[in-house]
Amino acid sequence: MDPYPQPLLDALTRWPDRPAFEYEGREVARAEVYDTVRTFAAALRARGLGRCDGVAILTGVSPDAFAVQLAAHVLGCRVVAVRPGWTPRQLAHMLATDVAAVVVDTATPEVEEAAGAIPLHTLEDLRTHAPASTLETASRPDDIGWLFFTSGSTGNPKGCAYSYRALAAHWAYNPANWTPPVARLAAGYERLLLMGTLSSQVVMDYLTFCLATGGTAVIPDRTAPFEDAIERHRITGILCTVPRLYGLLDRVERDGLDVSTLKAVMVSGSPITPQRLHDATERLGPVVHQAYGQTEVCLVTLLTPDDLGAWPSPAAASVGRPHPLVETEVRAGELYVRSPYQMDGYWNDPEQTADALGQDGWMRTRDLADFDELGFLRLIGRARDIVIVNAIIHYAGAIEQTLASHPDVDQAYVVGAPDESTGEAIHAFVVPNAGRTPDLANLAKHVGEELGDASVPHTFTILDDVPVAPSGKPDKRALLGLLT
């Protein structure tokens, strides 16, 4: 099995004249991207970086941003993928994960302050170096190759550490591992609409699909609506959250948007109702897939158009069947999974790792599930108190603790409710401290400063007291009823 990222390097050299990207009005050939990888690899090596060194990458979405990730992996570095929008405290926490260097598009005072004594390199500066004559992967299987971070909604993001062995076995990163359904999915990404962030594991999965099959990743004007970019750029493959899918379906019905070029639509991040899934298939054609997974374990199950065509009702009520490389068990109603491409553990956090992986390497998903007689996995609840907003998990407990730390608040409780725009929305209920009247804008600011703007509740409700369930615990089902 080829070490990561050799399959991607091979894809760049196999079709050197084909465009790898369309960016800022021009085509960027694969040969050009490969040469940029050679340049960045030499530049990073000249700055003393190599095997097992942590390289934090805080960049936008561009061919150079992709190339510098590949270059760091060629050297056997540990790529630390930094999500945009983190608070200064969260950024500082991430940079404390044994980071030896930070790579940015442009140095900003905020990043410089967070980096402190850690060397900071810009892509423009790295580009001035002479390219390496050859590219030879330097990693070893047990080295950690990537830290993908959880949302940070618990306060500090947890770094999910993936070894180079796991990356080589990854369901998407090596075409030798593609099952027939995955290969058919990959074939639809001839022209990928590349949005989001390259710090997202899921985005990198589908960018890999595109490049490994000779396709082109189209990076659109960020000011243009997502739906319009599909029509304008004749996109064949997209990755979208449930709310974004709903917006696309609305545009198709309302404006007659031309989506006839679409061959592969992957929906992920949160559950979608069976009726909406049927609507998507009816309006977009037999191109809709759904995936279920987690940052810690990557893809677990895949629902395909063939599934929806052969078994419409049971398939649409599920998240598909497990990937052949994934073992699954339901223990006391909770789903456990194990695969060769799951994380090795949380970086420098043995206690959390032991809780998640135990002694046998089976990962607790903390999702309640069962299998039907056809082998489709059905998610029936959560063993953890979370709200999924725009495909990002937010832990209710962390938001509740943050609100309760405000001097005006005695008690705080958070629930999630379905939302057409974001999949789910966060709703907060607070009981004031005696003699205090909370200012809702200040509460929102307090949450944003501690956990990031994405964790700020959609609504706040002030209560004199909180309904209590027969168990004696706060009745969150009753709180949900107050929203209607």
N, C-alpha and C positions, 0 to 999 in steps of 0.2 A: 504494500500500500504506500503510495507516494506521501511524503511528509507535506503538511500544510506550510506554505501556500503554493507548492509546486503545481497543482492542477490549474490554478489561476494563471501562473506564469506561462504554463503551456498553452493556455487558451489565448494569451496575448500574442504569442509567437506563431501559433498555428495559422492565424489569419491576420498577418501584420498590416495589411492595407485596409481592412474593414474598420469602420468607426466603432470605437468602444463607447464613446460618449458623444452627445450633442450638448454643447454648453456655450452659453453666451453667443449664440448665433453661428457657431462653427462646429464642424465635425473634428473630433480628436481621434486620430487613428490609433489602433492598438500598438503599433510600433512606437508611436510617440509616448504612450503611457508606459510601455516597457522601458524606454530610455529614461523616463522620469524616475521610475523605480530604481534604475541603476544609479542615477545621480543622487537620489535621496539615500540609498543604501551606503554609498561612499561617504556622503556628508555626515550621516549619523555615526558611521564607524570612525571617521576622523575626529569626531567629538567624544570619542572614548566609549561609545555605546556598543553593546554586544549581547551575547547570550545571557538571558535571565535578568537583564536590566529593565526596569520599569520605565516605559515611555508613555506619558499621558498625552492624549491627542485631543485638543479642543479646537476643532475646525468646523467650518460649514460643509456643505455638500458640493464637491468639485472634483474634477479628475485628479488634481494634485493631492487633495485630502485622501482620496482612495490610494494613490500611489505611495504616500508616506506610510500608511498603514501596512501595505504590502512590503515596503522596504524594511520596516521594523521587524516584521515577521521573518523575512529572509535572514536577518541577522540573529534570529532566535530571541528577540526581545519579548518582554511581557507587555503587550499593548493594553493600556488602561483607557477604556472607552468612556469619555466624559459626556454625559447628557447635557444639552443646553438647558438653561433656566434654573440651575441650582442656586441656592442661597450662598452667600460668602462662607457661612459656616460649613455647609455641606461640601463646597468646593475644597475648603481647607482640609476637611476630613478625608476626602478622596486623595488629595495630594500627599497625605501622610501614609499612603500604602506603599512605602518603599519606592517612591518615584525618583528616578535619576535624572529625568529631563522632561520638559514640557514643550510640545509643538503646537503652535497657534498660527492662524492666518495673520493676525495683527496683534501685537502686544498691546494690552489695555492696562490702565492703572489697577483695575480690579484683579485681573489675573496676575499681574506683577506682584501685587501685595500678597495674594494667596500663595504664590509660588515661593516667595521669600528668597532663600539662598539656592533654590533649585534652578539650574540653568534653563533659560527660556530661548527657544529657537523659532523663528518664523519660516514659513514655507519659502518666502522670497529669498531669505538668507541661505537656506539649504540648497536652493536651485543654482547658486553660483558655483557649486563644487563640480569638479570634473567627475564624470560617471565612472562607476566600477566597470572593469572590462568584462566580468562575468558575474552571474548571480548563482550562488550555491547556498542552499538552506543550511543553517548552522544549528538548528534546534535539536534537542533530544526528546524522545517521547514523553518522559516524565516532567519536563520543564513546563511551567505554566505559560501559555501563549496569549491568553486574553483574560481580562477582567471585564465582564459585563455587569453593570450595576442594576440593582433593584431600584424602584422608584424613589426611595428616600422618604416615603411617607411615614415611616416609623421614626423619623428624626434624622438618622444618618443612613445613606444608601449602603447596602451590603454588596461587596464585590464577589460575584460568582466566578470562581477561578476555573478556567478550562485549560487542561493540559494540551500539548501538541498532539498527544495520542488521541484525545477526544476530538480535536479538530480534524485530524486525518480520517477518523471514523464518522465524521459528521454526516447527517442524512443529506445535506445540501452541498457541502463544500467539495465533495469528490464525486464526479460523475460515475465512478466505478461502483458507488454505493446506491445509485438511483434504482428504485423499483420501477416497474412499468407505469404505475399511476404517477409517480414522481417525474419520470422521464416525459410523459405526456404533458404534465403541468409545465415543466421547464421549457418544452417546445413552444409554448404560448408566449414566452417572454422575448420575442424577437425585438420588440421596441418597448422597453420598460419605462414607465413613468416614475422617475426616481425622485421621491420626496421624503420628508422626514429628516432623519439624522443618521450618519454613518456610525454613530455610537450605539445604534440599535442592532441587536443581534438579528432580528427579523428582517430588517432592511438589508443587511449584509447577505442573508440567505438568498433573497430574490435578486439582488444584484449579481451574486455568484451564478444563479441560474441563467441570467441574461448573458453574461460574458462567457460562460462555459459552453453555451450553445451557439456562439457566434453572433449574438444579438448586440443591440445598441441601447445604452441607458440614456434616456432623454431627461436632462435637468431643466425644468421649465422656469420661466420668469416667476419668481416667488409672489409677485403681486397679482398674477392671473389666477382666477378660480380653478380649482382642481378639475372640475368637470369640463371646463372649456379646453383645458390642455389636452384632454383625451381626443377631442375632435380635431383640434388644430394640428397636433403632432402625429395623428394617425397611430395612436398607441395600441399595442396588442396585449400588453400585460400590466396589471396594476395590483398593488397591495393596499388594502384599505381597512379602516376600522368600520364598525357597524354604523355609527352616525354618518360617516362619509359616504357609505353605501346608500343610506337612506336619502342623502342629499342628491346623489347621482340618480337614483330612481325617480325622485321628484322632478329633476331637470329633464329626464328622458320623457316623462309623461307630460309635463307642462310645456316644454319648449321644443320637443321633438329632437333633442340632442342626438347627433349621429354617433353611435357607439358601435357601429357595425364592424370596426376593425378589431374589437376586443376578442381575444382568444383564451385568456386566462385571467380570472378575477379571484384573488385570494382575500377572504374576509377573516379577520382574526382580532383578538384583543378582548372580546366579550361575547356573551351568547347572543344569538339572533333568533327571533321567534320563527316557528315553522311557516307561518303565513308570509312573513317578510322574505323568507328564503325562497318560497314558491314565487312570490312577486318578482324577486331578482332574476330567477331563472326564466320567467315569462317575458320580462322586458329586455334582458341582456342575452338570452339564449343559453344553451347548455355549456356555459363557460365558468360557472360559479363554483368555487371550492370554499371549504371552511376548514380552518386548522385550530387545534387546541394544543396549548403547550404552556410552559412557564419559563421565565428567565433561567431558572436553575436546571431545567431538563430539556430545553428546546422543544421541538415538535414531539407530541405524544400521539395524536390521532389526525387523520386526514379524511375529510368528506369530499367526495368527487362528484362531478356531473353524472357519471355512470351510476353511482349509488342513488342519486336523486331521481334518475330516470327509471331504474329498476324497482326501487322500493320507496316511492315518494313520501309516504306518511312516516314510516319508522325512521328513514334516513334523515328527514328534515327535523325530526324531534331529537336528533342526536348530534354529536360532534364528529361522527365518522368512526372508522376502525383504527386500531393501533398500527403504527408503522411496524413492519416486520422485525426491525432491530430493537423494538421496545417491548419489554416484558411488563405485564400489568397484573396487579392483584387488588381485590377489594377486601379490605380488612375492617370489619365492624362498620361497614358502610363507607369507609374512606378509601380513596384511590391511592395506591402506591405504584411507582413505576421504577424501572431500571433499564438503562441502555448504555452502550459503549460511548455515547457522545454526551452524556450528562456532565454536569460540573463535578470537579473533584472535591469541592467544598467552598465555604465562604473564606475569603482571604483573611488570614490571621485571626480567625474566630472559631477555635475548636469547639466551644460550647454550642454555638448555633449550628455548626456543621454536624455535630453528634445528634442534635435534636432533629435535624432535617434528614440525615442519611443513616443514622443508627450504626449498627455494627455490620450489617449485611449489604450495605450499598443500595438499599431500596429507598427511593426518595419519597418522602411524604408530600403529597400535593396539597393536602388540607382541603381538598374538594370532595364532596360526597357524590357518589356515582354508582351506577350499576350498568350491566350489559344486558341487552335484549337477546332474544333467541337467534338473531341474525349476526350477532357479534358487534353491533353498534354500541358505542359508549354514550350513556345518557348522564348528563350532569344534573343532579337533583338538589343541590344545596352546597353550603360552605361550612366547613368546620372552623372557619376563622371569620372574624367580623371585619369585612372589607367592603369598599365601594370601588367599582371599576369605572373610571371617568376617562373617556378618550383612550381606552385600552391601557390605561395606567392604573395599577393597584394602589389604593389609598387605605391605610389601616385606620379604622374608626378610633381605636384606642389612642393612637398618637395625637389625633386631632382633639379628642376629648381631653386628654391630659394637658395639651397646649392651651385650650380654652379655659380649663379649670385653674391654670396658673395665673390667669389675669386677675388683678385685684378686685374687679367688679363681679366676678363669677364665683358662685358657690359650687354648683354642679353643672356638668355639660355632658350631653349625649348626642351621638351622631348616628344617622341612618342613611341608607341609600335608597333612592327611588328611580324607576325607569325614566329616561329622558330622551326625547327624540333627537336632540342635538348632540348629546355626549354619551349616549348609551345608558349611563346612570348619572345621577347628580347627588352631591353631598348636601344633606340638610342637618342643621344643628339646632338643638334645643338646650337652652341655658336657664338655670335658676340663679337669680342674682344673689349676691351677698346682701345681708340685711342692711337696709338704708342706702343701697347703691342702685344706680340705674345704668346698666351697660349701654355704651354707645356702640351701635352695631358696626359702624365704620372702623372704630378702633379695634373691635374684636377681629374683624376681617384682616386688618393690617397686622395684628399680633400673630395670627396664624400664618400669614404670608411671609413674615420675617423669619419665623421659626422653621416652617416646613416647605415654603415655596408657594407661589401664587396658585398653582394647580390644586393645592390642598384646601384653599379657602372655600368654605361652604357656599352653596348656591343660595340658600336661605337661612335666616336665623329666626327662631321663635322663642320669645321670652315666656317662661312658665312660672307660676307660683310654686308648683311642685310637679313631680314626675309620676306618671301612672306606674303602678307596681304589679308585676305578674304574680300568680299564686306561689311561685318559687321564692318570692321576696326580692327578686331582681327587677331592675327597671324594665318595663314592658315596651320593647322597641316596636312590636307590632302595633300597639296602641298609639305610639308616637307617629308611625306611618299613617295611621288613620286620621291624625290631625291635619295632614297635608291635603286631604281631599275636601 
